[in-house]
Amino acid sequence: MRSRQTVSNSANTICGIAHQISESAGITYLDDVQLSDGLLSGSIKTAAVVACSDMGAWVPFVCSSPNVQLFLFQNFGHHFDTAGVVETLVRARIENVVVYGHSDCEYTKFLAKSEQCLSTDKEERRRLYEGALQSDSEAVWKTVGQYNVLNELKKMLADPVVAPLTASGRLCIHGWFYDATIRQLEVFDPEQRAFMVVKK
Ligand SMILES: [Zn+2]
């Protein structure tokens, strides 16, 4: 019972944030094929991907052609506000940026355990972590991972440097999630207000 309730609570939480950010024109749907084709054809000149460090050196579904202007950043927690990401967005006139999370994220689990003891300003996230630790269900951990991607997009929309770029249409931001168990990419679709499986 508790597990089922945790799944539905966490689903409600992610619906809330998905609803909020989908109102912004800065968040659009862009999948891996659209990004690669756009870069290779030149219709997209520059893009950046901010992925989680523990995905390893091979980040699935990201265009690896050396002939395109694609900046790949990796850090634990796929944060945009670290290690020169924002500076690069401005300086290289990036047109599309993807925040890329994944399933089985050891860092997320580490964070959940540590934030349980810490007081955090983000009560919603703390509850989500608590539920994931209690149920330890794959479905809930996946929701937590997807929530963290959307939360990063939300922070970008509020950032004093990024917000004017998205508001003027110079920059579009996207959320991706790699489900390692089924080896599938899911892309956030603001029209559906949900992550959608990219069909091959
Ligand atoms: Zn990770």
py3Dmol code that shows the C-alpha trace and the ligand (Angstrom):
import py3Dmol

protein = """\
ATOM      1  CA  MET A   1       0.000   0.000   0.000  1.00  0.00           C
ATOM      2  CA  ARG A   2       2.674   2.397   1.047  1.00  0.00           C
ATOM      3  CA  SER A   3       4.618   1.766  -2.130  1.00  0.00           C
ATOM      4  CA  ARG A   4       1.578   2.405  -4.314  1.00  0.00           C
ATOM      5  CA  GLN A   5       0.865   5.612  -2.440  1.00  0.00           C
ATOM      6  CA  THR A   6       4.494   6.725  -2.820  1.00  0.00           C
ATOM      7  CA  VAL A   7       4.316   6.130  -6.574  1.00  0.00           C
ATOM      8  CA  SER A   8       1.184   8.245  -6.885  1.00  0.00           C
ATOM      9  CA  ASN A   9       2.549  10.995  -4.608  1.00  0.00           C
ATOM     10  CA  SER A  10       5.739  11.251  -6.612  1.00  0.00           C
ATOM     11  CA  ALA A  11       3.729  11.227  -9.855  1.00  0.00           C
ATOM     12  CA  ASN A  12       1.701  14.187  -8.561  1.00  0.00           C
ATOM     13  CA  THR A  13       4.863  16.070  -7.664  1.00  0.00           C
ATOM     14  CA  ILE A  14       6.381  15.687 -11.125  1.00  0.00           C
ATOM     15  CA  CYS A  15       3.046  16.663 -12.741  1.00  0.00           C
ATOM     16  CA  GLY A  16       3.143  19.916 -10.779  1.00  0.00           C
ATOM     17  CA  ILE A  17       6.583  20.985 -11.945  1.00  0.00           C
ATOM     18  CA  ALA A  18       5.894  19.750 -15.512  1.00  0.00           C
ATOM     19  CA  HIS A  19       2.785  21.914 -15.599  1.00  0.00           C
ATOM     20  CA  GLN A  20       4.657  24.991 -14.304  1.00  0.00           C
ATOM     21  CA  ILE A  21       7.553  24.896 -16.741  1.00  0.00           C
ATOM     22  CA  SER A  22       5.458  23.947 -19.773  1.00  0.00           C
ATOM     23  CA  GLU A  23       3.938  27.437 -19.659  1.00  0.00           C
ATOM     24  CA  SER A  24       7.293  28.888 -20.719  1.00  0.00           C
ATOM     25  CA  ALA A  25       7.957  29.355 -24.431  1.00  0.00           C
ATOM     26  CA  GLY A  26      11.650  28.687 -23.751  1.00  0.00           C
ATOM     27  CA  ILE A  27      11.098  24.969 -23.228  1.00  0.00           C
ATOM     28  CA  THR A  28      10.487  23.038 -26.411  1.00  0.00           C
ATOM     29  CA  TYR A  29      10.587  19.452 -27.633  1.00  0.00           C
ATOM     30  CA  LEU A  30      13.811  18.447 -29.386  1.00  0.00           C
ATOM     31  CA  ASP A  31      14.831  14.819 -29.646  1.00  0.00           C
ATOM     32  CA  ASP A  32      18.195  13.241 -30.403  1.00  0.00           C
ATOM     33  CA  VAL A  33      17.541  12.811 -34.137  1.00  0.00           C
ATOM     34  CA  GLN A  34      16.328  16.397 -34.532  1.00  0.00           C
ATOM     35  CA  LEU A  35      19.403  17.638 -32.700  1.00  0.00           C
ATOM     36  CA  SER A  36      21.900  15.538 -34.685  1.00  0.00           C
ATOM     37  CA  ASP A  37      20.236  16.249 -38.034  1.00  0.00           C
ATOM     38  CA  GLY A  38      19.975  19.951 -37.214  1.00  0.00           C
ATOM     39  CA  LEU A  39      23.671  20.170 -36.313  1.00  0.00           C
ATOM     40  CA  LEU A  40      24.819  18.121 -39.304  1.00  0.00           C
ATOM     41  CA  SER A  41      22.664  20.047 -41.791  1.00  0.00           C
ATOM     42  CA  GLY A  42      23.551  23.409 -40.253  1.00  0.00           C
ATOM     43  CA  SER A  43      19.970  24.371 -39.336  1.00  0.00           C
ATOM     44  CA  ILE A  44      21.193  24.261 -35.733  1.00  0.00           C
ATOM     45  CA  LYS A  45      24.584  25.964 -35.451  1.00  0.00           C
ATOM     46  CA  THR A  46      25.437  25.381 -31.830  1.00  0.00           C
ATOM     47  CA  ALA A  47      24.118  23.257 -29.006  1.00  0.00           C
ATOM     48  CA  ALA A  48      25.101  22.151 -25.545  1.00  0.00           C
ATOM     49  CA  VAL A  49      24.281  19.079 -23.487  1.00  0.00           C
ATOM     50  CA  VAL A  50      24.598  19.063 -19.705  1.00  0.00           C
ATOM     51  CA  ALA A  51      24.666  15.435 -18.573  1.00  0.00           C
ATOM     52  CA  CYS A  52      25.276  13.566 -15.338  1.00  0.00           C
ATOM     53  CA  SER A  53      28.865  12.530 -14.654  1.00  0.00           C
ATOM     54  CA  ASP A  54      28.118   8.955 -13.693  1.00  0.00           C
ATOM     55  CA  MET A  55      26.683   8.223 -17.146  1.00  0.00           C
ATOM     56  CA  GLY A  56      30.332   7.765 -18.041  1.00  0.00           C
ATOM     57  CA  ALA A  57      32.302   8.965 -21.029  1.00  0.00           C
ATOM     58  CA  TRP A  58      29.889   7.522 -23.573  1.00  0.00           C
ATOM     59  CA  VAL A  59      26.704   9.551 -23.317  1.00  0.00           C
ATOM     60  CA  PRO A  60      24.016   7.706 -25.305  1.00  0.00           C
ATOM     61  CA  PHE A  61      22.089   9.454 -28.070  1.00  0.00           C
ATOM     62  CA  VAL A  62      24.356  12.508 -28.180  1.00  0.00           C
ATOM     63  CA  CYS A  63      25.770  13.344 -31.625  1.00  0.00           C
ATOM     64  CA  SER A  64      29.465  12.487 -31.587  1.00  0.00           C
ATOM     65  CA  SER A  65      30.498  13.963 -34.945  1.00  0.00           C
ATOM     66  CA  PRO A  66      33.658  16.058 -34.559  1.00  0.00           C
ATOM     67  CA  ASN A  67      32.355  18.396 -37.287  1.00  0.00           C
ATOM     68  CA  VAL A  68      29.548  19.924 -35.265  1.00  0.00           C
ATOM     69  CA  GLN A  69      29.508  22.614 -32.600  1.00  0.00           C
ATOM     70  CA  LEU A  70      28.228  20.589 -29.694  1.00  0.00           C
ATOM     71  CA  PHE A  71      29.463  21.324 -26.197  1.00  0.00           C
ATOM     72  CA  LEU A  72      29.158  18.432 -23.782  1.00  0.00           C
ATOM     73  CA  PHE A  73      29.328  19.244 -20.093  1.00  0.00           C
ATOM     74  CA  GLN A  74      29.219  16.577 -17.411  1.00  0.00           C
ATOM     75  CA  ASN A  75      28.828  17.110 -13.709  1.00  0.00           C
ATOM     76  CA  PHE A  76      27.129  15.299 -10.831  1.00  0.00           C
ATOM     77  CA  GLY A  77      23.540  16.503 -10.855  1.00  0.00           C
ATOM     78  CA  HIS A  78      23.643  17.956 -14.421  1.00  0.00           C
ATOM     79  CA  HIS A  79      23.795  21.503 -13.075  1.00  0.00           C
ATOM     80  CA  PHE A  80      23.797  24.375 -15.556  1.00  0.00           C
ATOM     81  CA  ASP A  81      25.177  26.902 -13.077  1.00  0.00           C
ATOM     82  CA  THR A  82      28.637  25.440 -12.730  1.00  0.00           C
ATOM     83  CA  ALA A  83      31.944  25.062 -14.587  1.00  0.00           C
ATOM     84  CA  GLY A  84      31.367  27.659 -17.271  1.00  0.00           C
ATOM     85  CA  VAL A  85      28.109  26.356 -18.737  1.00  0.00           C
ATOM     86  CA  VAL A  86      26.308  29.727 -18.635  1.00  0.00           C
ATOM     87  CA  GLU A  87      29.405  31.567 -19.925  1.00  0.00           C
ATOM     88  CA  THR A  88      29.551  29.145 -22.866  1.00  0.00           C
ATOM     89  CA  LEU A  89      25.833  29.561 -23.588  1.00  0.00           C
ATOM     90  CA  VAL A  90      26.422  33.300 -23.944  1.00  0.00           C
ATOM     91  CA  ARG A  91      29.853  33.361 -25.590  1.00  0.00           C
ATOM     92  CA  ALA A  92      29.242  30.607 -28.159  1.00  0.00           C
ATOM     93  CA  ARG A  93      25.688  31.835 -28.812  1.00  0.00           C
ATOM     94  CA  ILE A  94      24.242  28.418 -28.057  1.00  0.00           C
ATOM     95  CA  GLU A  95      20.780  27.933 -29.594  1.00  0.00           C
ATOM     96  CA  ASN A  96      19.747  24.724 -27.849  1.00  0.00           C
ATOM     97  CA  VAL A  97      20.683  23.296 -24.513  1.00  0.00           C
ATOM     98  CA  VAL A  98      19.693  19.873 -23.222  1.00  0.00           C
ATOM     99  CA  VAL A  99      19.662  18.857 -19.549  1.00  0.00           C
ATOM    100  CA  TYR A 100      20.218  15.099 -19.582  1.00  0.00           C
ATOM    101  CA  GLY A 101      19.415  12.804 -16.658  1.00  0.00           C
ATOM    102  CA  HIS A 102      19.360   9.028 -16.430  1.00  0.00           C
ATOM    103  CA  SER A 103      18.019   6.031 -14.519  1.00  0.00           C
ATOM    104  CA  ASP A 104      20.039   4.137 -11.884  1.00  0.00           C
ATOM    105  CA  CYS A 105      21.775   7.346 -10.947  1.00  0.00           C
ATOM    106  CA  GLU A 106      24.107   6.609  -8.056  1.00  0.00           C
ATOM    107  CA  TYR A 107      24.556  10.306  -7.423  1.00  0.00           C
ATOM    108  CA  THR A 108      20.775  10.798  -6.975  1.00  0.00           C
ATOM    109  CA  LYS A 109      20.714   7.955  -4.453  1.00  0.00           C
ATOM    110  CA  PHE A 110      23.681   9.423  -2.614  1.00  0.00           C
ATOM    111  CA  LEU A 111      21.947  12.803  -2.542  1.00  0.00           C
ATOM    112  CA  ALA A 112      18.687  11.317  -1.314  1.00  0.00           C
ATOM    113  CA  LYS A 113      20.496   9.695   1.605  1.00  0.00           C
ATOM    114  CA  SER A 114      22.431  12.799   2.524  1.00  0.00           C
ATOM    115  CA  GLU A 115      19.582  15.282   2.120  1.00  0.00           C
ATOM    116  CA  GLN A 116      17.398  13.230   4.389  1.00  0.00           C
ATOM    117  CA  CYS A 117      19.574  14.281   7.277  1.00  0.00           C
ATOM    118  CA  LEU A 118      20.023  17.829   6.096  1.00  0.00           C
ATOM    119  CA  SER A 119      17.433  20.519   6.218  1.00  0.00           C
ATOM    120  CA  THR A 120      16.749  21.615   2.692  1.00  0.00           C
ATOM    121  CA  ASP A 121      14.889  24.638   1.416  1.00  0.00           C
ATOM    122  CA  LYS A 122      13.200  22.424  -1.119  1.00  0.00           C
ATOM    123  CA  GLU A 123      10.580  20.542   0.874  1.00  0.00           C
ATOM    124  CA  GLU A 124       9.040  19.039  -2.267  1.00  0.00           C
ATOM    125  CA  ARG A 125      12.314  17.450  -3.305  1.00  0.00           C
ATOM    126  CA  ARG A 126      13.061  16.224   0.199  1.00  0.00           C
ATOM    127  CA  ARG A 127       9.694  14.425   0.298  1.00  0.00           C
ATOM    128  CA  LEU A 128      10.361  12.917  -3.118  1.00  0.00           C
ATOM    129  CA  TYR A 129      13.723  11.567  -1.948  1.00  0.00           C
ATOM    130  CA  GLU A 130      12.182  10.236   1.238  1.00  0.00           C
ATOM    131  CA  GLY A 131       9.526   8.347  -0.734  1.00  0.00           C
ATOM    132  CA  ALA A 132      12.118   6.891  -3.085  1.00  0.00           C
ATOM    133  CA  LEU A 133      14.261   5.664  -0.197  1.00  0.00           C
ATOM    134  CA  GLN A 134      11.265   4.115   1.565  1.00  0.00           C
ATOM    135  CA  SER A 135       9.858   2.297  -1.456  1.00  0.00           C
ATOM    136  CA  ASP A 136      13.193   1.797  -3.245  1.00  0.00           C
ATOM    137  CA  SER A 137      11.118   1.142  -6.362  1.00  0.00           C
ATOM    138  CA  GLU A 138      12.598   1.647  -9.805  1.00  0.00           C
ATOM    139  CA  ALA A 139       9.521   3.618 -10.890  1.00  0.00           C
ATOM    140  CA  VAL A 140       9.887   6.113  -8.050  1.00  0.00           C
ATOM    141  CA  TRP A 141      13.638   6.553  -8.580  1.00  0.00           C
ATOM    142  CA  LYS A 142      12.896   7.229 -12.245  1.00  0.00           C
ATOM    143  CA  THR A 143      10.376   9.896 -11.275  1.00  0.00           C
ATOM    144  CA  VAL A 144      12.962  11.471  -8.969  1.00  0.00           C
ATOM    145  CA  GLY A 145      15.503  11.533 -11.822  1.00  0.00           C
ATOM    146  CA  GLN A 146      12.999  13.118 -14.200  1.00  0.00           C
ATOM    147  CA  TYR A 147      11.943  15.612 -11.541  1.00  0.00           C
ATOM    148  CA  ASN A 148      15.580  16.650 -11.131  1.00  0.00           C
ATOM    149  CA  VAL A 149      15.849  17.318 -14.889  1.00  0.00           C
ATOM    150  CA  LEU A 150      12.702  19.462 -14.813  1.00  0.00           C
ATOM    151  CA  ASN A 151      13.899  21.212 -11.676  1.00  0.00           C
ATOM    152  CA  GLU A 152      17.107  22.175 -13.473  1.00  0.00           C
ATOM    153  CA  LEU A 153      15.064  23.554 -16.397  1.00  0.00           C
ATOM    154  CA  LYS A 154      12.975  25.535 -13.927  1.00  0.00           C
ATOM    155  CA  LYS A 155      16.139  27.002 -12.375  1.00  0.00           C
ATOM    156  CA  MET A 156      17.401  27.954 -15.844  1.00  0.00           C
ATOM    157  CA  LEU A 157      14.162  29.805 -16.588  1.00  0.00           C
ATOM    158  CA  ALA A 158      14.709  31.864 -13.445  1.00  0.00           C
ATOM    159  CA  ASP A 159      18.429  32.518 -13.948  1.00  0.00           C
ATOM    160  CA  PRO A 160      19.234  36.210 -14.565  1.00  0.00           C
ATOM    161  CA  VAL A 161      21.552  35.390 -17.497  1.00  0.00           C
ATOM    162  CA  VAL A 162      19.604  32.516 -19.069  1.00  0.00           C
ATOM    163  CA  ALA A 163      16.072  33.952 -18.671  1.00  0.00           C
ATOM    164  CA  PRO A 164      16.552  36.850 -21.154  1.00  0.00           C
ATOM    165  CA  LEU A 165      17.997  34.405 -23.715  1.00  0.00           C
ATOM    166  CA  THR A 166      14.971  32.101 -23.528  1.00  0.00           C
ATOM    167  CA  ALA A 167      12.524  35.018 -23.380  1.00  0.00           C
ATOM    168  CA  SER A 168      13.932  36.514 -26.601  1.00  0.00           C
ATOM    169  CA  GLY A 169      13.873  33.141 -28.368  1.00  0.00           C
ATOM    170  CA  ARG A 170      17.670  33.013 -28.738  1.00  0.00           C
ATOM    171  CA  LEU A 171      17.891  29.895 -26.634  1.00  0.00           C
ATOM    172  CA  CYS A 172      15.611  26.864 -26.386  1.00  0.00           C
ATOM    173  CA  ILE A 173      15.986  24.449 -23.522  1.00  0.00           C
ATOM    174  CA  HIS A 174      15.117  20.765 -23.440  1.00  0.00           C
ATOM    175  CA  GLY A 175      14.906  17.893 -20.958  1.00  0.00           C
ATOM    176  CA  TRP A 176      16.128  14.384 -21.766  1.00  0.00           C
ATOM    177  CA  PHE A 177      16.133  11.219 -19.701  1.00  0.00           C
ATOM    178  CA  TYR A 178      17.893   7.965 -20.522  1.00  0.00           C
ATOM    179  CA  ASP A 179      16.236   4.831 -19.178  1.00  0.00           C
ATOM    180  CA  ALA A 180      19.122   2.369 -19.032  1.00  0.00           C
ATOM    181  CA  THR A 181      16.942  -0.661 -18.234  1.00  0.00           C
ATOM    182  CA  ILE A 182      15.151  -0.419 -21.585  1.00  0.00           C
ATOM    183  CA  ARG A 183      17.935   1.538 -23.319  1.00  0.00           C
ATOM    184  CA  GLN A 184      15.525   4.200 -24.409  1.00  0.00           C
ATOM    185  CA  LEU A 185      15.616   7.952 -24.557  1.00  0.00           C
ATOM    186  CA  GLU A 186      12.681   9.933 -23.212  1.00  0.00           C
ATOM    187  CA  VAL A 187      12.267  13.572 -24.166  1.00  0.00           C
ATOM    188  CA  PHE A 188      10.240  16.136 -22.272  1.00  0.00           C
ATOM    189  CA  ASP A 189       7.312  17.349 -24.353  1.00  0.00           C
ATOM    190  CA  PRO A 190       5.793  20.578 -22.989  1.00  0.00           C
ATOM    191  CA  GLU A 191       2.593  19.993 -24.969  1.00  0.00           C
ATOM    192  CA  GLN A 192       2.045  16.655 -23.235  1.00  0.00           C
ATOM    193  CA  ARG A 193       3.657  17.968 -20.041  1.00  0.00           C
ATOM    194  CA  ALA A 194       5.473  14.662 -19.756  1.00  0.00           C
ATOM    195  CA  PHE A 195       8.559  12.727 -20.837  1.00  0.00           C
ATOM    196  CA  MET A 196       7.803  10.842 -24.048  1.00  0.00           C
ATOM    197  CA  VAL A 197       9.602   7.756 -25.317  1.00  0.00           C
ATOM    198  CA  VAL A 198      11.436   8.478 -28.560  1.00  0.00           C
ATOM    199  CA  LYS A 199      10.343   5.743 -30.950  1.00  0.00           C
ATOM    200  CA  LYS A 200      12.989   4.438 -33.350  1.00  0.00           C
TER     201      LYS A 200
END
"""
ligand_1 = """\
1
ZN
Zn 23.813 10.167 -12.556
"""
view = py3Dmol.view(width=600, height=400)
view.addModel(protein, "pdb")
view.setStyle({"model": 0}, {"cartoon": {"style": "trace"}})
view.addModel(ligand_1, "xyz")
view.setStyle({"model": 1}, {"stick": {}})
view.zoomTo()
view.show()
